[in-house]
Every structure is written in structure tokens, then in C-alpha cells.
Amino acid sequence: MNYYEVEITPMLDGESMGQYVEEKIEILIAVLSDLPFDTFEEMTTSLKAFMREEDWNESVVEQLDELSLAFHFSYKTTHVPYQNWNEVWESNFQPIKVDDFVGLRADFHPDTEGVVFDLVINPKMAFGTGHHETTYMMMQLMRDLDFEGQKVLDYGCGTGVLAILASKLGATVLEAVDIEVASYDNTIENCAINGVENVATFCGTLDAVPSSDFDIILANINRNVILYSLNDLKNRLKKGGIILFSGFLKQDENILLEATRKEGFSHLETKQRGNWISMKYKL
């Protein structure tokens, strides 16, 4: 699948770099999330946003022009053919450690030492390498959960890293779903690389998942999708089950708290990394 890459550079108006730039980029992510961008990559002084070619149209350009005036940023657009995407990921993908719990690396990196689980993730064009704060925090929250013998759903599986980790932690029945064909393919590939054979992977929306009664649901997507899917996720989670949410900013915390309260979820924990948060709930 082809993509459009939009590199957005905040206009600083004489302001210093550093924290001001970081905060402005976080604001821009929140604003741009209302457009059909499905991946963001934070750079030192800019932000890269990616949109599927099929979603790109004149209306998107007009909205970008309006937002650039309102939020004072410049941008440039690049068409990224599918065959070039893997090169982009591989050139930027460095090994990462989540505490002493999980090591994440590509197959061309050496083994990660000093961790409980050394996972091989070849990201291709899928989201979920652990470099982004949201995936990192999801794995931190997973460390304290009992996955032994559990039925688990990875909603918005990306690279499949969370499903793979859940399997390594003892989950026996796992289902993973993503709307992107590349993520579906990548999850299957990464499961095979890591010797994980108990993940059933589906391509599509949540409706593509055939079962319910999950003990644990892992939902690392974005604010809008989570809010839209809350009731369906509730109906698929066992009473007393655990659900982890991630993919949204600190400024959206109260929106999530209120929406989940109305659906009957009990808030257990919130983690914050940078301006991003992840939340644990019990039904």
C-alpha cells in the first residue's frame, strides 16, 4: 500500500527549541488525529505524519493549509511507494529495552542481553516497535498481569508485538486484528519468527474478530478508535476481565476516564511517558 508522508515543522517565532518544540508537536498530533493519518513519527524538531494513498484528497490538503495557518507550521508532502517503506523502517529501527523485561530488535541485530524476553520484530510498515511511548507503556503494564491460560485480544495489532509477548507470558488463546493488510501480514511473519503458533490473526475492523469472552484485551490504537469501540470492547470482555488502553495524549485523559466510567469500566492504573498515557481497567 502506498502512503503520503507529511513532514510538519513548527514555526517557533523566535522561541527556543527543546521542551517548547516537544509540546507543540504533541499538540499537532492531537489536532492531526482528526484527519485520516494512521501513524506519526516524532523527530527532533519536526513531526512526520503518514496517510494511506486512498485517503489522500484535495480536502485533506485544504485542511492542512488551514491548520498550518492556525497552528503556525510549515509542511512538505512526499509520496512513499510501498516498496520504499521497509527501507525507511530498517534505517531508523534500533534495538530497544523495556526495563529488564523485554528486548525488541530486528533479525539483523544481535541478541538482547539482560531481559526476560528477547523478541525479534521486523516492523515493515506496521506500527508497534516499542520505540513509541504507547507501545512501551503497554508492555510495562503487561508485566504485572497474569496471562497464564488466558484468552487475549490484541486490537490494532500492528507488528503483533503485544500478542507475541502475551503468548510468551502464557496466554493460550490469542486473537489479533488490524485494519491494515501490511499489519496483518507483519503480525503473522513476526509470530513465526518468534516461534509463536497460537495467535489467530484477522484483517479488518473489530467486526472481523469472530469470538468474545476475552480475559484480557490490549487496545493500543488512538483516542478516536478507542472511544468508538468502547461498547463493543466491553461486550467482548469477560466480567472481571482486564483491558489496557493506549495511543492517546495526557490531555485526553479526562475524556477517556468519563467515557470508560459510563461503560462500566473501573480504572486501576495510569502510566505516563512523555505526553502520552496508557490506562488499565477492570470490567
Number of C-alpha atoms within 10 A of each C-alpha: 14 15 20 19 21 19 19 22 21 20 16 13 7 6 9 9 11 10 9 12 19 20 12 21 23 19 15 19 20 17 12 17 17 10 14 14 19 15 18 19 13 16 13 10 15 20 21 19 22 20 20 18 15 10 12 15 9 8 9 13 12 11 12 19 14 12 16 18 10 9 14 14 19 16 16 10 14 11 14 18 12 14 12 12 16 14 13 13 15 15 8 7 18 13 17 16 19 17 13 11 14 23 22 25 23 19 12 9 12 9 15 18 12 13 15 13 18 18 23 23 27 24 25 21 23 24 24 23 25 23 17 16 19 27 22 21 26 24 20 17 17 18 15 8 12 13 20 13 13 18 22 27 32 25 26 27 31 30 28 32 28 27 28 28 22 29 25 18 18 14 22 17 17 22 22 28 26 27 17 21 16 19 26 23 19 24 31 19 17 21 24 13 14 16 11 16 13 15 24 15 24 25 20 15 14 17 11 14 19 8 10 17 16 23 21 27 26 24 24 26 23 19 21 12 13 22 14 10 14 17 15 13 21 21 13 19 22 18 14 13 17 21 24 22 24 25 22 24 21 16 14 13 16 10 12 18 15 11 15 20 13 12 14 13 22 17 15 11 12 17 16 14 14 12 15 20 22 27 23 20 21 18 16
